[in-house]
Amino acid sequence: MEMISIKIEGYPYLVEKGITILEAAKRCGYEIPSLCDFNHGECSQGSCRVCLVEVKGARSLVASCVYPVFDGMEINITSPKAAIARRTSVELLLSNHSMKCQQCDKNGRCELLHVAKLTGAKEDMFIGEKTPTTVDMLNPAIVRDTSKCILCGRCVARCKNAHGNGVLGFENRGFNTIIAPAGNRSFDKSPCILCGQCVSVCPTGALMLKSEIDKVDEAMAKGRHVIVQTAPAVRAALGEEFGMKIGTPVTGKMVAALRRLGFEKVFDTDFGADLTIMEEGSEFIERFTHRDAHTWPMFTSCCPGWIQFAEKKHPEIMPYISTCKSPMQMLSALIVEQQKDCEKKHFNIAVMPCTGKKFEAARSEFTHDGKPDVDAVITTQELIHMIRTAGIEFDTVVPEAIDAPFGMFSGAGVIFGATGGVTEAVLRRVSDDKSINAIRSIGNCGVRGTEGVKEFTVPFNGGELRIAVVSGLGNAEKLIKQLLAKEVSFDFVEVMACPGGCVNGGGQPVTLENAKKVRADGLYSSDMTNTLKTSDTNPLMDKLYADYVKGRNHEMLHVHYKHN
């Protein structure tokens, strides 16, 4: 990399050529207030004008988030001209912003108030008419409130970058400009897949998760038998909010905290993942054995965002998708079966890293006799809120074990939360060689990593399997077009809507670091210490199929979507 010389506040520094002034300042120990910038420029638009600085020789102040450094550049951050301009930009944003901070879920984490403090901005400097407000609460997962939107464009960029979907955009002009789906439609009337990536980058409360904590509290207040299951990606991110290193698995502490919150049974979605692999592996072998009777490739079915994307944009590929339910829904079906004769009515909760799981739980396909298999879905963020509200000192709580019978799981179930994890688990399941060396070779075949598309081949049944692992629906769109045009061919394709997989889901804690790989590494470390490496070696599987499923595999564990 080429290094160049710049000056910031008169002091010389060597920085990488081509990076922005804002990034260069960060690396040199300066904090320039910013709002549209996120995660090292991922969503920079240069639209909010909060990061203005003075550059010697420039005709006017420049937006540091989009202005690249050059050799010999002299930057003045603290000049009166720049400081006044930044403060004025923030005050103008505040003038059109709902200041009902005590009613906002972002209270204490609002980036607008943070930059107001940095710049010395006052909320009442400009008083006048405000832009008309839209509040969209018609979908199960996301609340959109334009009264809190500052038009920074981070959500627009994230939706486009992550999915190529472009659901969100700038609507209307001038003073009436808002960010919304086309025509200011509700999310549920748009191509939105409710992945929550837009929520994860919103600096204010304009986009928020639709909380279901009240449902949980109400069920406990009514004396219901409240049962909870937790997804693998949750344990790799939960500890971050309590001072632990990113990616640290906190399974035992999480279980202990859930019990203290009042949950009577704590089960692990990893068991559901093992079951999914059993069924998905069998489905793949059946398809492969009778190849001419099936469509190819076989796509995975665990990600609700991916399912919605296929339904809305490419219904023609729905027959290619595995009929297996997601791990959450498989385990929920088992819990419903287990609790059917219980005198006390059960209430089934799932803790998920994904906002799309709220939509999945509400689908009619997963409702029986008017009751959903999953009564409420709370995200990792919501669980963090519950733990803090209850006054639980998470870092000091003594770890506890998951409840039987759905507490034993293999390492293959754990790695579901990382992109490539489902594929690796399936390959372990269908492989004839279950030795440690064979398992390691699968992990090293190209399936791991956070790249948007990974393509590789593995030996299988005397031949080769052609496999693709895709994260981010923008990448899925490109691959689907290539498949339909017969430019490429595969036997097995994994798709995860969120870049990096569930570890980077829209319900996970927000971090300014690129946490995808670190959180995934946390799951792989849990796999390393698990003595069970493949789902078919889980000793509870035989009992499960004998006691709970009893030949009703397709009825209980598979689904055919109705709303294509």
C-alpha positions as CSV (number, residue, x, y, z in Angstrom):
1,M,0.0,0.0,0.0
2,E,1.2,3.5,-0.9
3,M,1.6,5.9,2.0
4,I,1.4,9.6,1.7
5,S,2.1,12.6,4.0
6,I,-0.7,14.8,5.3
7,K,-1.0,17.3,8.1
8,I,-3.9,17.4,10.6
9,E,-4.0,20.5,12.9
10,G,-0.5,21.3,11.8
11,Y,0.9,17.9,12.8
12,P,2.4,15.5,10.1
13,Y,1.1,12.0,9.6
14,L,1.7,9.1,7.2
15,V,-1.6,7.6,6.0
16,E,-2.8,5.2,3.3
17,K,-3.4,6.8,-0.1
18,G,-7.1,6.9,-1.1
19,I,-8.7,6.7,2.3
20,T,-11.1,9.5,3.3
21,I,-10.2,12.4,5.5
22,L,-12.6,11.0,8.2
23,E,-10.9,7.6,8.2
24,A,-7.4,9.2,8.2
25,A,-8.4,11.3,11.2
26,K,-9.7,8.3,13.1
27,R,-6.4,6.5,12.5
28,C,-4.5,9.5,13.7
29,G,-6.5,9.9,16.9
30,Y,-9.0,12.6,15.9
31,E,-12.8,12.3,16.2
32,I,-14.6,14.3,13.6
33,P,-18.4,14.2,14.3
34,S,-20.2,12.2,11.6
35,L,-23.6,10.6,11.0
36,C,-23.9,9.3,7.5
37,D,-20.5,7.4,7.8
38,F,-20.8,3.9,9.2
39,N,-18.3,1.1,9.6
40,H,-15.3,2.7,7.9
41,G,-17.2,4.4,5.1
42,E,-19.6,1.5,4.3
43,C,-22.6,3.8,4.1
44,S,-21.0,7.3,3.6
45,Q,-23.3,9.6,1.6
46,G,-21.8,13.0,2.3
47,S,-25.4,14.1,2.9
48,C,-25.7,15.2,6.5
49,R,-22.8,17.7,6.4
50,V,-21.9,17.1,10.0
51,C,-18.3,16.1,9.3
52,L,-17.2,19.3,7.5
53,V,-13.6,20.3,7.8
54,E,-11.3,22.9,6.3
55,V,-8.7,21.8,3.7
56,K,-6.0,24.2,2.7
57,G,-6.6,25.3,-0.9
58,A,-10.1,24.0,-1.2
59,R,-12.8,26.5,-2.3
60,S,-15.1,25.6,0.5
61,L,-15.5,23.3,3.5
62,V,-15.5,19.6,2.5
63,A,-17.4,16.5,3.8
64,S,-14.6,14.5,5.3
65,C,-16.5,11.2,5.0
66,V,-16.3,11.2,1.2
67,Y,-13.3,13.4,0.5
68,P,-10.1,11.4,-0.2
69,V,-6.7,12.4,1.2
70,F,-3.9,13.4,-1.1
71,D,-0.2,13.9,-0.6
72,G,0.6,17.1,1.1
73,M,-3.0,17.8,2.2
74,E,-3.4,20.1,5.2
75,I,-6.6,19.6,7.3
76,N,-8.0,21.9,9.9
77,I,-10.7,20.3,12.0
78,T,-11.0,22.9,14.8
79,S,-11.1,26.1,12.7
80,P,-14.0,28.4,13.8
81,K,-15.4,28.2,10.2
82,A,-15.6,24.4,10.3
83,A,-16.8,24.2,13.9
84,I,-19.6,26.7,13.3
85,A,-20.7,24.9,10.1
86,R,-20.8,21.5,11.9
87,R,-22.8,22.9,14.8
88,T,-25.2,24.6,12.4
89,S,-25.7,21.4,10.4
90,V,-26.6,19.5,13.6
91,E,-28.9,22.3,14.8
92,L,-30.8,22.2,11.5
93,L,-31.2,18.4,11.9
94,L,-32.5,18.9,15.4
95,S,-35.0,21.5,14.2
96,N,-36.8,18.8,12.1
97,H,-36.4,16.0,14.6
98,S,-38.9,14.6,17.1
99,M,-37.3,15.3,20.5
100,K,-39.4,12.9,22.5
101,C,-36.3,11.2,23.7
102,Q,-37.7,9.6,26.8
103,Q,-40.2,7.7,24.5
104,C,-37.5,6.5,22.1
105,D,-35.9,3.1,22.2
106,K,-32.6,4.7,21.1
107,N,-32.4,6.8,24.2
108,G,-28.9,6.6,25.5
109,R,-27.6,5.2,22.2
110,C,-28.7,8.0,19.8
111,E,-25.9,9.2,17.5
112,L,-27.6,12.5,16.8
113,L,-27.5,13.4,20.4
114,H,-23.9,12.3,20.6
115,V,-22.8,14.6,17.7
116,A,-25.0,17.4,19.2
117,K,-22.9,17.1,22.4
118,L,-19.6,17.0,20.4
119,T,-20.5,20.1,18.4
120,G,-22.3,22.1,21.1
121,A,-25.5,22.2,19.1
122,K,-28.8,23.4,20.7
123,E,-32.1,21.9,19.9
124,D,-34.1,25.1,19.8
125,M,-31.9,27.3,17.6
126,F,-34.2,26.9,14.6
127,I,-38.0,26.6,15.3
128,G,-40.6,26.2,12.5
129,E,-42.7,23.8,10.5
130,K,-41.7,20.1,10.5
131,T,-41.8,17.6,7.7
132,P,-45.1,15.5,7.7
133,T,-44.6,12.3,9.7
134,T,-45.2,8.7,8.6
135,V,-45.3,5.9,11.2
136,D,-45.3,2.4,9.7
137,M,-46.0,-0.5,12.1
138,L,-47.9,-2.8,9.8
139,N,-45.3,-5.5,9.5
140,P,-44.2,-7.9,12.3
141,A,-40.6,-6.8,12.6
142,I,-39.7,-3.2,11.9
143,V,-41.1,0.2,13.0
144,R,-40.4,3.2,10.7
145,D,-41.0,6.7,12.1
146,T,-40.0,9.5,9.8
147,S,-40.3,12.1,12.6
148,K,-36.9,10.8,13.8
149,C,-35.3,10.4,10.4
150,I,-32.3,12.8,9.6
151,L,-32.0,11.7,6.0
152,C,-28.4,10.5,6.5
153,G,-29.0,7.7,3.9
154,R,-27.2,5.0,5.9
155,C,-30.3,2.7,5.6
156,V,-30.5,3.3,1.8
157,A,-26.9,2.4,1.3
158,R,-27.0,-0.7,3.5
159,C,-30.2,-2.1,1.8
160,K,-28.5,-1.6,-1.6
161,N,-25.1,-2.9,-0.6
162,A,-26.3,-5.9,1.4
163,H,-29.1,-7.0,-0.9
164,G,-29.0,-5.1,-4.2
165,N,-32.6,-4.7,-3.4
166,G,-32.9,-0.9,-3.1
167,V,-36.2,-1.1,-1.1
168,L,-35.5,2.2,0.6
169,G,-34.9,5.5,-1.2
170,F,-35.4,9.2,-1.0
171,E,-39.1,10.1,-1.6
172,N,-40.4,13.5,-2.5
173,R,-38.3,16.7,-2.8
174,G,-37.1,19.6,-0.8
175,F,-38.6,20.1,2.7
176,N,-41.0,17.1,2.1
177,T,-38.2,14.6,1.5
178,I,-38.4,11.3,3.5
179,I,-36.8,7.9,3.3
180,A,-39.2,5.1,2.5
181,P,-40.1,2.3,0.2
182,A,-41.3,3.5,-3.2
183,G,-44.5,5.6,-2.9
184,N,-44.1,5.8,0.9
185,R,-45.6,2.3,1.1
186,S,-45.5,0.2,4.2
187,F,-42.7,-2.4,4.5
188,D,-45.2,-5.2,4.2
189,K,-46.4,-3.8,0.8
190,S,-42.9,-3.6,-0.6
191,P,-40.1,-6.0,-1.7
192,C,-38.6,-5.7,1.8
193,I,-37.6,-9.0,3.4
194,L,-37.5,-7.6,6.9
195,C,-33.9,-8.6,7.5
196,G,-33.3,-5.6,9.7
197,Q,-30.0,-4.5,8.2
198,C,-31.5,-1.0,7.8
199,V,-32.3,-1.0,11.5
200,S,-28.8,-2.0,12.4
201,V,-27.3,1.2,10.8
202,C,-29.9,3.8,11.7
203,P,-28.3,6.4,14.0
204,T,-31.6,7.5,15.5
205,G,-34.9,5.9,16.3
206,A,-36.3,6.3,12.8
207,L,-35.9,2.6,12.2
208,M,-36.4,0.3,15.2
209,L,-37.1,-3.4,15.9
210,K,-40.7,-4.1,16.7
211,S,-40.3,-5.4,20.3
212,E,-42.2,-8.4,21.6
213,I,-41.0,-8.1,25.1
214,D,-44.5,-7.1,26.3
215,K,-45.8,-10.5,25.0
216,V,-43.2,-12.3,27.1
217,D,-44.0,-10.2,30.2
218,E,-47.8,-10.8,29.7
219,A,-47.4,-14.6,29.4
220,M,-45.3,-14.7,32.6
221,A,-47.8,-12.5,34.4
222,K,-50.6,-14.9,33.4
223,G,-48.7,-17.9,34.8
224,R,-48.1,-19.6,31.5
225,H,-45.4,-22.3,31.1
226,V,-42.9,-20.1,29.3
227,I,-40.3,-21.9,27.2
228,V,-37.4,-20.3,25.4
229,Q,-35.0,-21.5,22.7
230,T,-31.8,-19.7,21.7
231,A,-30.1,-19.6,18.3
232,P,-26.4,-20.3,17.9
233,A,-25.5,-16.8,16.7
234,V,-27.0,-15.2,19.8
235,R,-24.3,-16.7,22.2
236,A,-21.5,-15.3,20.0
237,A,-22.7,-11.7,20.3
238,L,-24.6,-11.4,23.6
239,G,-21.4,-10.9,25.7
240,E,-20.3,-7.8,23.7
241,E,-22.8,-5.6,25.4
242,F,-21.6,-6.6,28.8
243,G,-17.9,-5.8,28.3
244,M,-16.7,-9.1,26.9
245,K,-14.6,-9.6,23.8
246,I,-16.5,-9.7,20.5
247,G,-17.1,-13.3,19.5
248,T,-16.8,-14.8,23.0
249,P,-19.4,-17.7,23.4
250,V,-21.5,-17.1,26.5
251,T,-23.9,-20.1,26.3
252,G,-23.8,-20.9,30.1
253,K,-24.2,-17.3,31.2
254,M,-27.0,-16.8,28.7
255,V,-28.9,-19.8,30.1
256,A,-28.4,-18.6,33.7
257,A,-29.7,-15.2,32.8
258,L,-32.7,-16.6,31.0
259,R,-33.7,-18.6,34.1
260,R,-33.4,-15.5,36.2
261,L,-35.7,-13.7,33.8
262,G,-38.4,-16.3,34.6
263,F,-38.2,-18.8,31.7
264,E,-39.1,-22.3,33.0
265,K,-37.4,-24.2,30.3
266,V,-34.3,-23.2,28.3
267,F,-33.7,-25.2,25.1
268,D,-31.1,-24.8,22.4
269,T,-31.9,-24.1,18.7
270,D,-28.7,-26.0,18.0
271,F,-30.6,-29.1,18.6
272,G,-33.1,-27.9,15.9
273,A,-30.1,-27.3,13.7
274,D,-29.0,-30.9,14.1
275,L,-32.4,-32.1,13.2
276,T,-32.5,-29.8,10.2
277,I,-29.3,-31.3,9.0
278,M,-30.7,-34.9,9.5
279,E,-33.7,-34.0,7.3
280,E,-31.8,-31.8,4.8
281,G,-29.1,-34.3,4.4
282,S,-31.6,-37.1,3.8
283,E,-33.5,-34.8,1.3
284,F,-30.3,-34.2,-0.6
285,I,-29.4,-37.8,-0.7
286,E,-32.9,-38.7,-2.0
287,R,-32.7,-36.0,-4.6
288,F,-29.2,-37.1,-5.7
289,T,-30.2,-40.7,-5.8
290,H,-33.2,-39.9,-8.1
291,R,-31.5,-37.0,-9.8
292,D,-33.7,-37.0,-12.9
293,A,-36.9,-36.6,-10.9
294,H,-35.8,-33.3,-9.2
295,T,-34.8,-29.8,-10.1
296,W,-31.2,-28.6,-9.4
297,P,-29.5,-27.2,-7.5
298,M,-31.0,-27.8,-4.1
299,F,-31.1,-24.5,-2.1
300,T,-31.1,-24.3,1.7
301,S,-34.2,-23.1,3.5
302,C,-33.0,-21.9,6.9
303,C,-33.0,-18.2,6.2
304,P,-36.5,-16.4,6.3
305,G,-35.1,-13.4,4.4
306,W,-33.9,-15.6,1.6
307,I,-37.3,-17.4,1.5
308,Q,-39.1,-14.0,1.2
309,F,-36.7,-12.8,-1.4
310,A,-37.3,-16.0,-3.5
311,E,-41.1,-15.7,-3.1
312,K,-41.2,-12.0,-4.1
313,K,-38.5,-11.8,-6.8
314,H,-38.0,-15.3,-8.1
315,P,-41.0,-17.5,-7.5
316,E,-39.8,-19.8,-10.3
317,I,-37.0,-21.1,-8.1
318,M,-39.2,-22.1,-5.1
319,P,-39.3,-25.8,-6.2
320,Y,-35.4,-25.7,-6.0
321,I,-35.5,-24.8,-2.2
322,S,-35.4,-27.6,0.4
323,T,-38.7,-28.3,2.0
324,C,-37.1,-28.5,5.5
325,K,-38.3,-26.0,8.1
326,S,-35.7,-23.8,9.7
327,P,-34.1,-25.0,13.0
328,M,-36.4,-22.6,15.0
329,Q,-39.5,-24.0,13.5
330,M,-38.4,-27.6,13.7
331,L,-37.6,-27.3,17.4
332,S,-40.8,-25.4,18.0
333,A,-42.8,-28.3,16.4
334,L,-41.1,-30.7,18.8
335,I,-41.8,-28.4,21.8
336,V,-45.5,-28.2,20.8
337,E,-45.6,-32.0,20.6
338,Q,-43.8,-32.4,23.9
339,Q,-46.2,-30.0,25.7
340,K,-49.5,-31.1,24.1
341,D,-50.6,-33.1,27.2
342,C,-49.4,-30.5,29.8
343,E,-52.0,-29.1,32.1
344,K,-50.4,-25.7,32.1
345,K,-50.6,-23.8,28.8
346,H,-47.2,-23.3,27.3
347,F,-45.9,-20.1,25.7
348,N,-43.0,-20.7,23.2
349,I,-40.3,-18.0,22.9
350,A,-37.4,-17.9,20.5
351,V,-34.3,-15.7,20.9
352,M,-32.9,-15.0,17.4
353,P,-30.3,-12.8,15.8
354,C,-32.7,-12.0,13.0
355,T,-35.7,-9.7,12.6
356,G,-36.9,-11.8,9.8
357,K,-37.7,-14.6,12.3
358,K,-40.5,-12.4,13.6
359,F,-42.1,-12.6,10.2
360,E,-41.4,-16.3,9.9
361,A,-43.1,-17.1,13.2
362,A,-46.2,-15.2,12.0
363,R,-46.6,-17.1,8.8
364,S,-49.7,-19.2,8.4
365,E,-47.7,-22.3,7.5
366,F,-46.4,-22.4,11.1
367,T,-49.7,-21.9,12.8
368,H,-51.9,-24.8,13.8
369,D,-55.4,-24.6,15.2
370,G,-55.1,-20.9,15.3
371,K,-52.0,-20.9,17.5
372,P,-48.5,-20.2,16.1
373,D,-45.8,-22.8,17.0
374,V,-43.6,-19.8,18.1
375,D,-45.6,-17.3,20.2
376,A,-43.0,-14.6,20.2
377,V,-39.6,-13.9,18.8
378,I,-37.2,-11.6,20.6
379,T,-33.8,-10.6,19.2
380,T,-30.4,-10.5,20.8
381,Q,-30.9,-6.8,21.3
382,E,-34.2,-7.3,23.1
383,L,-32.7,-10.0,25.3
384,I,-29.9,-7.5,26.3
385,H,-32.6,-5.0,27.2
386,M,-34.4,-7.6,29.4
387,I,-31.2,-8.6,31.2
388,R,-30.3,-5.0,32.0
389,T,-33.9,-4.0,33.0
390,A,-33.9,-7.0,35.4
391,G,-30.6,-5.8,37.0
392,I,-28.8,-9.1,36.2
393,E,-25.0,-8.7,36.4
394,F,-24.3,-10.8,33.3
395,D,-20.5,-10.7,33.6
396,T,-20.6,-12.3,37.1
397,V,-23.6,-14.7,36.7
398,V,-22.5,-18.4,37.2
399,P,-23.0,-20.4,34.0
400,E,-25.8,-23.1,33.9
401,A,-26.6,-26.0,31.6
402,I,-29.4,-26.1,29.0
403,D,-32.4,-28.2,29.8
404,A,-33.1,-31.7,28.6
405,P,-34.2,-33.1,26.2
406,F,-33.3,-30.4,23.7
407,G,-30.0,-29.4,25.1
408,M,-27.6,-31.8,23.5
409,F,-26.2,-30.8,20.1
410,S,-23.2,-31.3,17.9
411,G,-20.6,-28.8,16.6
412,A,-22.4,-29.0,13.3
413,G,-25.4,-27.4,14.8
414,V,-23.4,-24.6,16.4
415,I,-21.8,-23.4,13.2
416,F,-25.2,-22.8,11.5
417,G,-24.9,-19.2,12.6
418,A,-22.0,-18.4,10.2
419,T,-22.2,-18.2,6.5
420,G,-21.1,-21.6,5.1
421,G,-22.1,-23.3,8.4
422,V,-25.2,-25.0,7.0
423,T,-23.2,-26.3,4.0
424,E,-20.4,-27.6,6.2
425,A,-22.9,-29.3,8.5
426,V,-24.6,-31.0,5.5
427,L,-21.3,-32.2,4.1
428,R,-20.4,-33.7,7.5
429,R,-23.7,-35.5,7.5
430,V,-23.6,-37.0,4.0
431,S,-19.9,-37.8,4.1
432,D,-19.0,-41.5,4.4
433,D,-15.9,-40.7,6.3
434,K,-16.7,-39.3,9.8
435,S,-13.1,-39.2,11.1
436,I,-11.7,-36.0,12.6
437,N,-9.3,-35.6,9.7
438,A,-12.2,-35.9,7.2
439,I,-14.2,-33.3,9.2
440,R,-11.2,-31.0,9.2
441,S,-10.8,-31.4,5.5
442,I,-14.4,-30.3,4.9
443,G,-13.8,-27.2,7.0
444,N,-10.8,-26.4,4.9
445,C,-12.3,-27.0,1.5
446,G,-13.4,-23.4,0.9
447,V,-16.7,-23.4,2.8
448,R,-15.6,-21.0,5.5
449,G,-15.0,-17.2,5.3
450,T,-17.1,-14.1,4.9
451,E,-16.8,-13.6,1.1
452,G,-20.0,-12.8,-0.7
453,V,-19.8,-15.9,-2.9
454,K,-17.7,-19.0,-2.4
455,E,-17.6,-21.8,-5.1
456,F,-15.9,-25.1,-4.6
457,T,-16.2,-28.8,-5.3
458,V,-16.0,-31.8,-2.9
459,P,-15.8,-35.5,-3.6
460,F,-19.1,-37.4,-3.2
461,N,-20.3,-40.8,-4.1
462,G,-17.6,-41.5,-6.6
463,G,-17.9,-38.1,-8.2
464,E,-17.9,-34.4,-7.2
465,L,-20.4,-32.0,-5.7
466,R,-20.5,-28.5,-7.1
467,I,-21.3,-26.1,-4.2
468,A,-21.9,-22.4,-3.8
469,V,-22.2,-20.5,-0.6
470,V,-23.8,-17.0,-0.9
471,S,-24.2,-14.3,1.7
472,G,-26.1,-11.1,0.9
473,L,-29.0,-11.2,-1.5
474,G,-27.3,-8.9,-4.0
475,N,-24.9,-11.8,-4.5
476,A,-27.8,-14.3,-4.6
477,E,-29.5,-12.3,-7.3
478,K,-26.4,-12.5,-9.6
479,L,-26.1,-16.2,-9.0
480,I,-29.8,-16.9,-9.7
481,K,-29.5,-15.0,-13.0
482,Q,-26.5,-17.1,-13.9
483,L,-28.2,-20.3,-13.0
484,L,-31.4,-19.5,-15.0
485,A,-29.2,-18.5,-18.0
486,K,-27.4,-21.9,-17.6
487,E,-24.1,-20.0,-17.3
488,V,-23.2,-22.0,-14.1
489,S,-24.4,-25.1,-12.5
490,F,-24.3,-26.4,-8.9
491,D,-25.6,-29.3,-6.9
492,F,-26.1,-27.5,-3.6
493,V,-26.4,-23.7,-2.8
494,E,-26.6,-22.1,0.6
495,V,-28.1,-18.6,0.8
496,M,-28.0,-16.3,3.8
497,A,-29.7,-12.9,3.5
498,C,-27.4,-11.1,5.8
499,P,-23.7,-10.6,4.8
500,G,-21.7,-13.0,7.0
501,G,-24.8,-15.1,8.0
502,C,-26.8,-15.0,11.2
503,V,-23.9,-13.6,13.3
504,N,-24.5,-10.4,11.4
505,G,-28.3,-10.5,11.7
506,G,-30.4,-7.3,12.0
507,G,-31.2,-8.2,15.6
508,Q,-27.6,-8.5,16.8
509,P,-25.8,-5.8,18.8
510,V,-24.6,-2.9,16.7
511,T,-20.9,-2.5,16.5
512,L,-18.7,-0.1,14.5
513,E,-16.2,-3.0,14.1
514,N,-16.6,-5.6,11.3
515,A,-17.7,-8.3,13.7
516,K,-18.8,-10.9,11.2
517,K,-15.6,-12.9,11.1
518,V,-14.9,-12.6,14.8
519,R,-18.4,-13.8,15.8
520,A,-18.1,-16.7,13.3
521,D,-14.7,-17.6,14.8
522,G,-16.5,-17.8,18.2
523,L,-18.9,-20.4,16.8
524,Y,-16.1,-22.4,15.2
525,S,-14.3,-22.4,18.6
526,S,-17.4,-23.9,20.2
527,D,-17.4,-26.5,17.5
528,M,-13.8,-27.3,18.2
529,T,-14.5,-28.1,21.9
530,N,-17.7,-30.1,21.2
531,T,-17.0,-33.9,21.1
532,L,-19.9,-34.4,18.7
533,K,-19.0,-33.2,15.2
534,T,-21.9,-34.5,13.1
535,S,-25.6,-34.2,13.6
536,D,-26.1,-38.0,13.1
537,T,-23.9,-38.7,16.1
538,N,-26.2,-36.8,18.4
539,P,-27.4,-39.7,20.7
540,L,-30.8,-38.0,21.2
541,M,-31.7,-38.4,17.5
542,D,-32.7,-42.0,17.7
543,K,-35.0,-41.3,20.7
544,L,-36.4,-38.2,18.9
545,Y,-37.5,-40.1,15.8
546,A,-38.9,-42.9,18.0
547,D,-40.8,-40.8,20.6
548,Y,-41.7,-37.5,19.0
549,V,-41.6,-37.8,15.2
550,K,-42.7,-41.5,14.9
551,G,-42.7,-41.5,11.1
552,R,-44.3,-38.1,10.8
553,N,-41.1,-36.5,9.5
554,H,-42.7,-34.7,6.6
555,E,-45.7,-33.5,8.5
556,M,-43.7,-32.1,11.5
557,L,-40.4,-31.1,10.0
558,H,-41.1,-29.9,6.4
559,V,-43.1,-27.1,4.9
560,H,-44.6,-26.1,1.6
561,Y,-45.0,-22.3,1.4
562,K,-48.4,-21.1,0.3
563,H,-47.7,-17.4,-0.6
564,N,-45.4,-17.7,-3.6
